[in-house]
């Protein structure tokens, strides 16, 4: 977009500079998850800060503000405010001074990306480094929040899927390494724009490698120093869709399956959508007839239902007619046709030539119910891949984990001032911290009495005066997340 980054703000913030007390020279704020609306999640995954810095604070501010002539940079911004707030309602002296300075005089400290942050603990702090630009700190609230809350939310929910799938794989499977492919990102088409799809898709890829969101891989190469030629960022498999199957006509569906597994994809993995007309007919009539072709392939044919109740489709409906396909469920039917093995933990694993992916309506609760249902029937959880979509990653708000950026400390006329809010009309969730903040090694947060004390702890400077001063890679983030999860098991 050609929007000036200085305009990435709410109108009401444009004149806060004059509203602060005279003599203000310093404002210090934090970004904190204040509470979880998902009961089983009590920590958030820190993610997206380096993207925010590289894309917005460096690239966009340099290209579309600092590298513009002062006349162009200021006149465009003034035009916008004059037209919307009234001519000269907001003066431009502070914007002109920032342009003349030539960089953003702020410092951001954060927890390492990929670590888990407790609720009501700051994952990031921001402050001005030049006394003339105290107004910048909270001016960035809107931009910072808009970029970060969604990325951290998606990364956190993906991590919860990983915890669930890891747990059941440990209990029922001999192939725990399969879990990294067990939740597959199908969400991009349902996200609110391609950037949102990339940001959320990158969060998914901290915990899994299965994705159909191609640009999320480009995103991680661009902003997190990943390299698809030398590491596995994300991957997928050839797969059909309903238009492919429908053009093959209902009466010729079995031949479409046969052509796919013998001619088009004679080896490797291929995923075939199977509920275009009659999923149970595919399982009970077509697949037995195609058993020889499927078992002779050097690869896996993956059957994909996309409609109905996923728990009942996969695990079976206990209220359906006895011995019916619906009562058995897809995994049991596939095992009866293609067989498999009894693993060391006493659970059945499908033959490696056949698999199942369910690509619709998956939630955290359904993920757990599917794993539990398979376990109760004697099947390993790793018999299934779950397609995770926009209901998981888009159907959230900033309040899913209560993210908020609030000022907690300032300096006025050389005197320190602790800032806090504690509304009597609120439940307590909006009560803020106060003073300078430190995150301790045990994950708790302390209010500090000095800048020296604030320098200690787990918050490290990542951006200062226009520069990214600490870099992190996708590989390091994934390692941090695995270590953080192991530490709380």
C-alpha positions in Angstrom: 0.0 0.0 0.0 1.0 3.6 -0.6 -0.4 4.8 2.7 2.1 6.7 4.8 3.1 4.8 7.9 2.7 7.9 10.0 -1.0 7.6 9.2 -1.2 4.0 10.7 -3.0 5.4 13.7 -6.3 6.4 15.1 -7.4 10.0 14.7 -7.6 10.5 18.4 -3.9 9.9 18.9 -2.8 12.5 16.4 -2.9 15.3 19.0 -2.0 13.5 22.2 1.4 15.2 22.1 -0.2 18.4 23.3 -2.4 16.6 25.8 0.4 15.2 27.9 1.5 17.4 30.8 3.9 20.1 29.9 7.4 19.0 30.7 6.8 15.4 29.6 10.0 13.8 28.2 9.5 10.1 28.6 6.7 7.5 28.1 7.2 3.8 28.7 4.5 1.3 27.7 4.0 -2.5 27.5 2.1 -5.0 25.4 0.5 -7.7 27.5 -2.0 -10.5 27.1 -4.5 -9.8 30.0 -6.5 -13.0 30.0 -7.6 -16.0 27.9 -11.1 -16.8 26.6 -9.9 -20.3 25.8 -9.9 -22.1 29.1 -7.1 -24.6 28.4 -4.7 -21.9 27.2 -3.0 -19.8 29.9 0.2 -18.8 28.0 0.6 -17.1 24.7 3.3 -17.8 22.1 5.4 -14.6 21.5 5.6 -14.1 17.7 5.6 -11.5 15.0 7.8 -8.8 16.6 10.6 -9.1 14.1 8.1 -8.9 11.2 6.5 -5.7 12.8 10.0 -4.2 13.1 11.4 -5.1 9.7 8.2 -4.4 7.6 6.7 -1.4 9.4 9.3 0.4 11.6 12.2 0.0 9.1 11.0 -0.7 5.6 7.8 1.3 5.4 8.9 4.2 7.6 12.1 4.6 5.6 10.6 4.2 2.1 7.4 6.1 2.7 8.4 8.7 5.2 12.0 9.3 6.0 13.2 8.8 2.4 10.5 11.1 1.0 11.2 14.9 0.7 10.0 16.7 3.8 7.4 18.6 1.7 5.9 15.4 0.4 6.0 13.5 3.7 4.4 16.3 5.6 1.9 17.7 3.1 0.3 14.2 2.5 -0.2 13.7 6.3 -1.4 17.3 6.8 -3.9 16.9 3.9 -5.4 13.9 5.6 -5.8 15.5 9.0 -7.0 18.8 7.7 -9.7 17.1 5.6 -10.9 14.9 8.5 -10.3 17.0 11.7 -10.4 20.5 10.4 -7.8 22.8 8.9 -4.7 23.1 11.2 -6.5 21.2 14.0 -3.2 19.3 14.5 0.0 21.1 14.0 2.9 19.5 12.0 5.9 20.7 14.0 6.5 17.4 15.7 6.1 15.5 12.5 8.5 17.8 10.8 11.0 17.3 13.6 10.7 13.5 13.3 11.4 13.7 9.6 14.4 15.9 10.2 15.7 13.5 12.8 15.7 10.8 10.2 14.9 7.7 12.3 12.4 6.4 14.9 13.8 7.3 18.3 12.3 4.4 20.2 13.5 1.2 21.9 11.6 -2.0 21.9 12.4 -4.8 24.3 10.7 -8.2 24.1 10.8 -11.8 25.2 12.5 -14.1 22.6 10.0 -15.1 19.9 8.9 -18.7 20.3 8.8 -18.5 24.1 5.6 -18.8 26.1 4.4 -15.7 28.1 2.1 -15.9 31.0 -1.2 -14.0 31.1 -0.8 -10.5 32.6 3.0 -10.5 31.9 4.4 -8.1 29.4 5.8 -9.8 26.3 7.1 -6.4 25.0 8.0 -2.9 26.2 8.4 0.3 24.2 9.8 3.7 25.1 11.2 6.8 23.5 15.0 7.4 23.4 14.8 11.1 22.7 13.0 13.5 25.0 11.4 15.5 22.2 9.6 12.4 21.0 7.8 11.1 24.1 4.6 11.2 22.1 5.8 8.5 19.8 5.6 5.7 22.3 1.8 5.4 22.6 1.3 6.8 19.1 2.4 3.3 18.0 -0.2 1.5 20.0 -2.7 1.0 17.1 -0.1 -0.2 14.6 1.7 -2.4 17.0 -1.5 -4.0 18.3 -3.0 -4.5 14.9 0.0 -6.3 13.6 0.9 -8.4 16.6 -2.3 -9.7 18.3 -3.4 -11.8 15.4 0.0 -13.4 14.8 0.4 -14.3 18.5 -3.1 -15.6 18.7 -2.7 -17.9 15.7 0.7 -19.1 16.9 -0.8 -19.8 20.3 -3.7 -21.7 19.0 -1.5 -23.7 16.7 0.7 -24.6 19.7 -2.4 -25.8 21.5 -3.2 -28.2 18.6 0.4 -29.4 18.8 0.1 -30.1 22.5 -3.1 -32.1 22.0 -1.7 -34.1 19.1 1.7 -34.7 20.9 -0.1 -35.9 24.0 -2.2 -38.5 22.1 0.7 -39.6 19.9 2.7 -40.3 23.0 -0.1 -42.4 24.4 -1.1 -44.3 21.3 1.5 -44.1 18.5 5.0 -45.2 17.6 5.5 -42.4 15.1 5.4 -39.2 17.1 7.4 -37.5 14.3 4.2 -37.6 12.2 2.6 -35.0 14.4 4.4 -32.2 12.6 2.2 -33.0 9.6 -1.0 -33.8 11.5 -2.5 -30.3 11.5 -2.6 -28.8 8.0 -3.3 -25.1 7.4 -6.2 -24.6 5.0 -7.1 -21.2 6.3 -5.9 -18.6 3.8 -9.1 -18.3 1.7 -11.0 -17.5 4.8 -8.7 -14.9 6.2 -9.3 -11.2 6.0 -6.7 -10.5 3.3 -3.5 -12.1 2.0 -1.3 -10.4 4.6 -3.5 -11.8 7.4 -3.2 -15.2 5.7 0.6 -15.0 5.7 0.9 -13.7 9.2 -1.4 -16.4 10.6 0.0 -19.1 8.4 3.5 -18.3 9.6 2.2 -18.7 13.2 0.9 -22.1 12.3 4.3 -23.1 10.9 6.0 -22.6 14.2 4.2 -25.8 15.4 3.6 -27.7 12.2 5.0 -28.2 8.7 1.8 -29.0 6.9 0.3 -26.1 5.0 -1.4 -25.0 1.8 -0.7 -21.4 2.5 2.1 -20.9 0.0 3.0 -17.3 0.8 3.5 -18.0 4.5 6.7 -19.8 3.4 7.8 -16.7 1.5 6.9 -14.6 4.6 9.2 -16.7 6.8 12.0 -16.5 4.3 11.6 -12.7 4.0 11.3 -11.8 7.7 12.7 -14.7 9.7 15.8 -15.8 7.6 14.4 -19.2 6.7 15.6 -21.0 3.6 13.3 -23.5 1.9 16.3 -25.1 0.1 18.1 -26.0 3.3 15.3 -26.5 5.8 11.7 -27.7 5.9 9.6 -24.6 6.3 6.3 -26.1 5.1 5.0 -28.6 2.6 1.9 -30.2 1.1 0.8 -32.9 -1.3 -1.1 -33.1 -4.6 -4.8 -33.0 -3.9 -8.1 -32.9 -5.8 -11.1 -30.6 -5.2 -14.8 -31.1 -5.8 -14.6 -29.5 -9.3 -12.2 -32.2 -10.4 -14.3 -35.0 -9.0 -17.6 -33.5 -10.2 -16.4 -33.1 -13.8 -15.7 -36.8 -13.7 -19.4 -37.6 -13.3 -21.0 -39.7 -10.5 -21.2 -42.9 -12.5 -17.5 -42.6 -13.4 -16.2 -41.7 -9.9 -14.4 -45.0 -9.4 -12.5 -44.5 -12.6 -11.5 -41.0 -11.5 -10.0 -42.6 -8.4 -8.3 -45.2 -10.5 -6.8 -42.7 -12.9 -5.5 -40.6 -10.1 -3.7 -43.4 -8.2 -2.4 -45.3 -11.3 -1.8 -42.7 -14.1 -1.5 -39.2 -12.7 0.1 -40.0 -9.4 1.5 -43.6 -9.7 3.7 -42.9 -6.7 4.0 -40.6 -3.7 1.1 -39.1 -1.7 -2.1 -38.0 -3.3 -5.1 -36.6 -1.4 -8.5 -37.3 -3.0 -11.7 -35.5 -1.9 -14.2 -38.3 -1.4 -17.6 -36.9 -0.3 -18.6 -35.3 -3.6 -21.6 -37.6 -3.8 -21.6 -40.6 -1.4 -18.6 -40.9 0.9 -19.8 -44.2 2.4 -20.1 -45.7 -1.1 -16.5 -44.6 -1.8 -15.3 -46.5 1.3 -17.4 -49.6 1.0 -17.6 -50.1 -2.8 -14.8 -48.2 -4.6 -11.8 -48.7 -2.3 -12.2 -52.5 -2.0 -12.2 -52.7 -5.8 -9.1 -50.4 -5.9 -7.2 -52.2 -3.2 -4.7 -53.9 -5.5 -3.8 -50.6 -7.3 -3.5 -48.7 -4.0 -1.4 -51.3 -2.2 0.9 -51.7 -5.2 1.8 -48.0 -5.3 5.0 -46.6 -3.9 3.2 -44.1 -1.8 0.0 -43.3 0.1 -3.6 -42.6 -1.1 -5.2 -40.2 1.3 -9.0 -40.2 1.5 -10.6 -36.8 2.3 -14.1 -36.3 3.6 -15.1 -32.6 4.0 -18.7 -32.7 5.2 -20.7 -33.9 8.2 -19.7 -34.3 11.8 -16.0 -35.0 11.7 -16.0 -36.9 15.0 -18.7 -39.3 13.7 -17.2 -39.5 10.2 -13.8 -40.4 11.5 -14.5 -42.4 14.7 -18.0 -43.7 14.0 -21.5 -42.8 15.2 -22.5 -45.0 18.2 -26.1 -44.3 17.5 -26.0 -45.5 13.9 -27.3 -48.9 12.8 -25.2 -51.8 14.1 -22.4 -52.8 11.8 -23.2 -50.0 9.4 -20.4 -47.9 7.8 -21.7 -44.9 9.8 -21.4 -46.9 13.0 -17.8 -48.1 12.2 -16.4 -44.7 11.0 -13.9 -44.1 8.3 -10.7 -45.3 10.1 -12.2 -48.7 11.1 -13.4 -49.2 7.5 -10.0 -48.4 6.0 -8.4 -50.8 8.5 -10.8 -53.6 7.6 -9.9 -53.1 3.9 -6.2 -52.3 3.9 -5.1 -53.7 7.3 -2.2 -52.3 9.3 -0.1 -53.1 12.3 -0.5 -53.3 16.1 2.1 -50.9 17.5 4.2 -51.3 20.7 1.5 -49.4 22.7 -1.3 -51.7 21.7 -3.0 -49.5 19.1 -3.7 -50.1 15.5 -1.9 -48.1 12.8 -3.2 -48.1 9.2 -1.1 -49.6 6.4 1.2 -47.0 5.1 -0.4 -47.1 1.6 -3.7 -45.5 2.9 -4.6 -42.5 5.0 -7.3 -40.1 5.9 -7.5 -36.3 6.2 -10.5 -34.4 7.4 -10.4 -30.8 6.1 -13.4 -29.0 7.5 -14.9 -27.8 10.8 -12.0 -28.8 13.0 -11.7 -27.1 16.4 -9.6 -27.7 19.4 -12.5 -29.5 21.1 -13.1 -31.6 18.1 -9.4 -32.4 17.8 -9.4 -33.7 21.3 -12.6 -35.7 20.8 -11.3 -37.3 17.6 -8.1 -38.4 19.3 -10.0 -39.7 22.3 -12.5 -41.5 20.0 -9.7 -43.2 18.1 -8.0 -44.2 21.3 -11.3 -45.7 22.7 -11.6 -47.8 19.5 -8.0 -49.0 19.7 -6.5 -46.9 16.9 -3.5 -44.7 17.1 -4.1 -40.9 16.9 -1.6 -40.7 14.0 -4.1 -42.4 11.7 -5.6 -39.0 10.9 -4.6 -35.6 9.5 -6.7 -32.6 10.4 -7.2 -29.7 8.1 -7.3 -26.5 10.2 -9.1 -23.6 8.6 -10.2 -20.0 9.1 -12.7 -20.9 11.8 -9.7 -21.7 14.0 -7.5 -18.8 12.8 -9.9 -16.0 11.8 -12.7 -16.4 14.3 -10.8 -14.6 17.0 -10.4 -11.0 18.3 -7.9 -9.0 20.2 -9.8 -10.0 23.3 -9.3 -13.8 22.7 -6.2 -13.3 24.8 -6.9 -9.7 26.0 -3.9 -8.1 24.3 -3.4 -4.5 25.2 -0.7 -1.9 25.1 -0.7 0.5 28.1 1.7 3.1 29.4 3.0 2.4 32.9 5.8 5.0 33.5 6.7 8.5 32.5 8.9 11.4 33.3 7.5 14.9 33.7 9.7 17.9 34.6 12.5 15.4 35.5 10.3 13.5 38.0 9.4 9.9 37.5 5.6 9.1 37.4 4.1 5.6 37.8 1.1 5.3 35.5 -1.7 2.8 35.9 -5.4 2.3 35.5 -7.8 0.4 37.7 -11.4 1.2 36.7 -13.9 0.6 39.5 -16.5 -0.4 36.9 -14.4 -3.2 35.4 -14.0 -6.8 36.5 -10.4 -6.3 37.1 -9.0 -7.5 33.8 -8.3 -3.9 32.7 -6.2 -3.2 35.8 -2.8 -2.4 34.5 0.7 -2.8 35.8 2.6 0.3 36.9 6.2 1.5 36.7 9.1 0.0 34.9 8.7 -3.7 34.2 10.9 -6.8 34.4 10.0 -10.3 33.3 11.8 -12.8 35.7 13.3 -16.1 34.7 10.3 -18.0 36.3 7.9 -16.2 33.9 6.5 -13.8 36.5 6.7 -10.0 36.2 8.0 -7.4 38.7 7.5 -3.7 38.9 11.0 -2.1 39.1 12.2 0.9 41.1 15.1 1.8 38.8 16.2 1.6 35.2 19.1 -0.6 36.4 16.6 -3.1 37.7 14.5 -2.9 34.6 17.6 -3.9 32.5 17.6 -7.4 34.2 15.4 -10.3 33.3 14.1 -11.8 30.0 13.1 -8.7 28.1 15.9 -7.9 25.6 16.3 -5.0 23.2 15.4 -5.9 19.7 14.9 -2.5 18.1 16.6 0.9 18.9 16.8 4.1 17.0 15.7 2.8 13.6 17.7 -0.4 13.7 16.9 -4.1 14.3 19.6 -4.9 16.9 18.7 -8.5 17.6 17.8 -11.0 14.9 16.1 -14.4 15.3 15.5 -17.2 12.7 12.6 -19.5 12.2 14.7 -22.4 13.3 15.5 -20.6 16.6 11.9 -19.8 17.2 10.8 -23.4 16.7 13.5 -24.5 19.1 12.4 -21.9 21.7 8.8 -23.1 21.4 9.8 -26.8 21.8 11.9 -26.0 24.8 9.1 -23.8 26.3 6.6 -26.6 25.9 8.9 -29.2 27.4 9.5 -27.0 30.4 5.8 -26.9 31.3 4.9 -30.6 30.7 
